């Protein structure tokens, strides 16, 4: 592996960082305080990213995307860790399973998504089913011309304003997990799709998580993603990329926090000495530095393996997601401690990072799930 970032990737990183600083950062505090983002403003920002050629950056050229390597996508993901969850949506990271659309679905689904004229949400989690897919209770019954769905999904990101909804439902209850699920595409306006409530939450302000019901929701055969019974494979085909994305965002958060705290420890004085001269502060900075470097190396290795098509990518993504998500939490805690009372106040983004990063140890597979997968890998490969 070459650990030096290429000139192409450096250009991408610089472009994204500059866009965040100039176009997104001015909105961060206001959106966080209001816990709301103006959809019209977000659409306008997406058009600006389209002009940069980076919208839908994880999509292939066949779907109108920029056809970036996983390593290049990871560079963008890390930079997006510097901004808030709702504003990161401006770059249009779309569900990877959309790569499985058929020709007709490209026209009525992918094209408006890639033009930023429509949005999509992914409904997987249920009140009784998170990481345990075998516990999914939403059912899809085959009827003439399509399927009828019934069930409840919750903690669904950005479903409030979504134009399309990807739903994982059970279509063959007696089949094994790998063949019992199917992914459906539901359009807004379908009378069977009912938004129930928005959850109040600790962080990710302006990025709504909602609960919704599917009540005798009819979905035509034309709106099945891939084939019936392929829902598990559809989801698993992209879960490792999503875990790597989370890991990279956590590295970006830790780097942003580091960039915030270094000027502070150089300038702030206590007892006549700069904070950075105190050994206790130096120890925290050293721990942050080592952990950040280790996490970045794990993400780089995972991206490299993904681009090589290696079967080891799966476990590398789990390692990166586990370590980076927990690392960012420790870095945020240290940085807040170094800033003291000022870090706890909302005047600085430290407390927002502190709140936001906590969710990454839960989403896309909890830390416990990653440890179980890694342990099984270790035992089988020994």
C-alpha positions in Angstrom: 0.0 0.0 0.0 1.1 3.5 -0.8 0.2 5.7 2.3 0.8 9.0 0.5 -2.4 10.5 -0.8 -2.3 11.0 -4.5 -2.5 14.4 -6.1 -5.9 13.6 -7.5 -7.3 12.6 -4.1 -5.7 15.7 -2.6 -7.5 17.9 -5.1 -10.8 16.2 -4.3 -10.2 16.6 -0.5 -9.3 20.3 -0.9 -12.3 20.9 -3.1 -14.7 19.3 -0.6 -13.1 21.0 2.4 -13.3 24.4 0.7 -16.9 23.9 -0.2 -17.7 22.9 3.4 -15.9 25.9 4.8 -17.4 28.4 2.4 -20.9 27.0 1.6 -21.9 24.7 4.5 -20.2 25.9 7.7 -22.1 29.2 7.8 -25.3 27.2 8.2 -24.2 24.6 10.8 -24.9 26.4 14.0 -28.3 27.7 13.0 -29.5 24.3 11.7 -28.2 22.6 14.9 -30.0 25.1 17.1 -33.3 24.9 15.2 -33.1 21.1 14.6 -34.4 21.9 11.1 -33.0 22.4 7.6 -34.7 24.3 4.8 -35.4 21.7 2.0 -35.1 24.5 -0.6 -31.7 25.6 0.7 -30.5 22.0 0.7 -31.7 21.5 -2.9 -29.8 24.6 -3.9 -26.6 23.3 -2.2 -27.0 20.0 -4.1 -27.1 21.9 -7.4 -23.8 23.5 -6.4 -22.3 20.1 -5.7 -23.6 18.9 -9.1 -21.7 21.7 -10.7 -18.5 20.5 -8.9 -19.1 17.0 -10.4 -19.2 15.3 -7.1 -22.9 14.8 -6.4 -23.8 11.1 -5.9 -20.1 10.5 -5.5 -20.6 6.8 -4.6 -22.5 6.1 -7.8 -21.1 4.5 -11.0 -21.0 6.2 -14.3 -23.8 4.0 -15.6 -26.1 5.7 -13.1 -24.8 9.2 -13.8 -22.2 9.2 -11.0 -18.5 10.2 -11.2 -17.3 6.5 -11.0 -14.8 7.2 -8.2 -12.7 4.5 -6.6 -13.6 3.5 -3.0 -10.4 5.2 -1.9 -11.5 8.5 -3.5 -15.0 8.1 -2.0 -13.3 7.6 1.4 -11.5 10.9 1.0 -14.8 12.7 0.5 -16.4 10.8 3.4 -13.6 11.9 5.7 -14.0 15.5 4.7 -17.8 15.3 5.2 -17.1 14.4 8.8 -16.2 18.0 9.3 -19.8 19.2 8.8 -23.2 18.2 10.1 -25.3 15.2 9.1 -28.0 17.2 7.3 -25.5 19.4 5.4 -23.4 16.4 4.4 -26.5 15.3 2.4 -25.6 18.1 -0.1 -23.1 15.6 -1.6 -25.8 13.1 -2.4 -24.4 9.8 -1.0 -27.1 7.4 -2.3 -28.0 3.9 -1.1 -25.5 1.6 -2.8 -28.2 -1.0 -3.5 -29.5 1.4 -6.3 -26.8 -0.2 -8.4 -29.2 -3.0 -8.9 -32.0 -1.0 -10.5 -33.3 -2.2 -13.9 -33.5 -0.1 -17.1 -37.0 1.2 -16.4 -36.1 2.2 -12.8 -33.1 4.1 -14.0 -35.5 6.5 -15.8 -38.1 7.2 -13.1 -35.9 6.7 -10.0 -32.2 7.3 -10.6 -32.4 10.2 -13.0 -34.4 12.5 -10.7 -32.2 11.4 -7.8 -29.0 12.3 -9.7 -30.5 15.6 -10.8 -31.2 16.3 -7.1 -34.9 16.7 -8.0 -35.9 13.9 -5.6 -34.6 12.3 -2.4 -34.7 8.7 -1.1 -34.7 7.1 2.3 -33.9 3.5 3.4 -36.3 1.8 5.8 -34.7 -1.2 7.5 -34.9 -0.8 11.2 -38.1 -1.7 13.1 -39.2 -1.5 16.8 -38.2 -5.1 17.3 -35.5 -5.4 14.6 -32.3 -3.5 14.3 -29.1 -5.5 13.7 -31.1 -8.8 13.9 -32.6 -9.0 10.4 -34.3 -12.3 11.2 -36.6 -10.3 13.5 -38.0 -8.1 10.7 -41.8 -8.2 11.0 -42.9 -6.1 8.0 -44.6 -8.4 5.6 -45.2 -8.2 1.9 -48.0 -10.4 0.5 -48.2 -11.2 -3.2 -51.4 -9.9 -4.8 -52.4 -9.4 -8.4 -49.9 -7.0 -10.1 -47.7 -6.5 -7.1 -47.4 -6.8 -3.3 -49.3 -5.5 -0.3 -47.0 -4.4 2.6 -47.9 -4.0 6.3 -45.6 -3.1 9.1 -43.8 -0.3 11.0 -40.3 1.1 10.5 -38.6 3.5 12.8 -35.4 5.5 13.2 -35.6 6.1 9.5 -33.3 8.9 8.3 -34.7 11.7 6.2 -38.0 9.9 5.5 -40.1 13.0 6.3 -39.4 14.7 3.0 -38.3 11.7 0.9 -39.8 11.2 -2.5 -38.9 7.5 -2.5 -38.6 4.9 0.2 -36.6 1.7 0.0 -38.2 -0.9 2.3 -37.0 -4.3 3.3 -39.8 -6.7 4.0 -40.4 -10.4 4.5 -41.9 -12.1 1.4 -41.2 -15.8 2.2 -41.5 -16.3 6.0 -40.6 -20.0 5.9 -37.4 -19.5 3.9 -33.9 -19.0 5.4 -32.9 -15.5 6.1 -30.9 -15.1 2.9 -34.0 -15.7 0.7 -36.9 -14.5 2.8 -36.5 -10.8 2.3 -37.3 -8.4 -0.6 -36.5 -4.8 -1.2 -39.4 -2.5 -2.4 -39.4 1.0 -3.8 -42.3 3.1 -2.5 -43.2 6.5 -4.0 -44.4 9.4 -1.9 -48.1 9.8 -2.3 -48.8 6.1 -1.9 -51.7 6.1 0.5 -50.3 3.1 2.3 -47.1 5.0 3.4 -47.9 7.0 6.6 -45.4 9.1 8.5 -46.2 8.7 12.2 -43.7 10.8 14.2 -40.3 12.4 14.3 -38.1 11.3 17.2 -36.3 13.8 19.5 -32.7 12.8 19.7 -29.4 13.6 21.3 -27.6 14.8 18.2 -27.7 14.9 14.4 -30.0 18.0 14.7 -31.6 18.9 11.4 -31.4 15.3 10.2 -34.8 13.8 11.1 -35.2 10.2 12.2 -38.8 9.1 11.8 -41.3 6.3 12.4 -43.6 5.3 9.6 -46.3 2.8 9.0 -47.1 0.7 5.9 -50.8 0.0 6.0 -52.0 -2.2 3.2 -49.4 -0.4 1.1 -49.7 -1.7 -2.5 -46.4 -1.8 -4.4 -46.4 -2.8 -8.1 -44.1 -5.5 -9.4 -42.2 -2.8 -11.3 -41.1 -1.4 -7.9 -39.2 -4.4 -6.7 -35.5 -3.8 -6.5 -33.6 -6.7 -8.0 -35.7 -9.9 -7.6 -38.1 -11.1 -4.9 -36.1 -13.0 -2.3 -32.9 -11.0 -2.9 -33.4 -8.4 -0.2 -30.7 -9.8 2.1 -28.2 -10.0 -0.7 -29.2 -6.5 -1.8 -28.5 -5.1 1.6 -25.3 -7.0 2.3 -23.8 -6.0 -1.1 -23.4 -2.5 0.3 -23.2 -2.7 4.1 -19.5 -2.9 4.1 -19.1 0.3 2.1 -21.5 2.0 4.5 -19.5 0.9 7.4 -16.3 2.2 5.8 -18.2 5.5 5.1 -19.0 5.8 8.9 -15.4 5.1 9.8 -14.1 7.8 7.4 -16.6 10.3 8.8 -15.4 9.6 12.3 -11.8 10.1 11.2 -13.0 13.5 9.7 -14.7 14.4 13.0 -11.5 13.6 15.0 -9.4 15.6 12.6 -11.8 18.6 12.8 -11.6 18.5 16.6 -7.8 18.3 16.4 -7.7 21.3 14.1 -9.9 23.2 16.7 -7.9 22.4 19.8 -4.3 22.9 18.6 -4.6 26.7 18.2 -6.3 26.8 21.6 -3.6 24.9 23.5 -0.9 27.2 21.9 -2.7 30.4 22.7 -4.5 29.8 26.0 -2.4 30.3 29.1 -2.9 28.9 32.6 -0.6 29.8 35.6 1.5 31.7 33.1 2.1 28.8 30.8 0.5 27.8 27.5 -1.9 24.9 27.8 0.2 22.9 25.4 3.2 23.1 27.8 1.3 21.2 30.5 2.2 17.5 30.6 -1.4 16.5 31.3 -2.5 18.2 28.1 0.4 16.8 26.1 -0.6 13.3 27.1 -4.2 13.8 25.8 -2.9 15.3 22.6 -0.5 12.4 22.1 -3.3 9.8 22.6 -5.5 11.7 20.2 -2.7 11.8 17.6 -1.9 8.1 17.8 -5.6 7.0 17.7 -6.4 9.3 14.8 -3.5 8.0 12.8 -4.4 4.4 13.5 -8.0 4.9 12.5 -7.1 6.6 9.3 -4.7 3.7 8.4 -7.5 1.2 9.0 -9.8 3.1 6.7 -7.1 3.4 4.0 -6.5 -0.3 4.2 -10.2 -1.1 3.9 -10.6 1.2 0.9 -7.5 -0.4 -0.7 -8.9 -3.9 -0.2 -12.3 -2.8 -1.6 -10.7 -1.4 -4.7 -8.7 -4.7 -5.1 -12.0 -6.7 -4.9 -10.5 -8.6 -1.9 -12.7 -10.8 0.2 -10.9 -9.4 3.2 -12.7 -6.0 2.7 -15.6 -7.2 4.7 -13.7 -7.7 7.9 -11.4 -4.7 7.2 -14.5 -2.5 7.1 -15.7 -3.9 10.4 -12.3 -3.2 12.0 -12.3 0.3 10.6 -15.9 1.1 11.7 -15.4 -0.3 15.2 -12.1 1.4 15.9 -12.8 4.8 14.2 -16.3 5.2 15.8 -15.0 4.6 19.3 -11.8 6.6 18.6 -13.7 9.7 17.6 -15.7 9.5 20.9 -12.5 9.4 22.9 -11.0 12.3 20.9 -14.1 14.4 21.4 -14.0 13.7 25.1 -10.4 14.7 25.4 -10.9 17.9 23.3 -13.9 18.9 25.4 -11.8 18.4 28.5 -9.0 20.5 27.1 -11.4 23.3 26.3 -13.0 23.1 29.7 -16.2 25.0 30.2 -15.9 26.7 26.7 -16.0 23.2 25.1 -19.3 22.4 26.9 -20.9 25.6 25.6 -22.7 25.7 22.2 -20.6 28.7 21.1 -18.0 26.2 19.8 -18.8 23.1 17.7 -17.0 20.8 20.1 -20.2 19.9 22.0 -22.0 19.3 18.7 -19.3 16.9 17.5 -19.4 15.2 21.0 -23.2 14.6 20.6 -23.1 13.6 16.9 -20.3 11.1 17.1 -22.0 9.0 19.7 -24.6 7.6 17.2 -21.9 6.1 15.0 -21.2 3.4 17.5 -24.8 2.3 16.9 -25.7 2.8 13.3 -24.5 0.5 10.4 -24.0 -2.3 13.0 -23.2 -1.7 16.6 -19.7 -1.9 18.1 -20.8 -5.2 19.6 -21.9 -6.6 16.2 -18.5 -5.6 14.8 -16.6 -7.3 17.6 -18.6 -10.5 17.1 -17.9 -10.5 13.4 -14.2 -9.8 14.0 -14.0 -12.5 16.6 -15.6 -15.1 14.3 -13.1 -14.2 11.6 -10.2 -14.6 14.0 -11.4 -18.0 15.1 -12.0 -19.3 11.6 -8.7 -18.0 10.2 -6.5 -19.2 13.1 
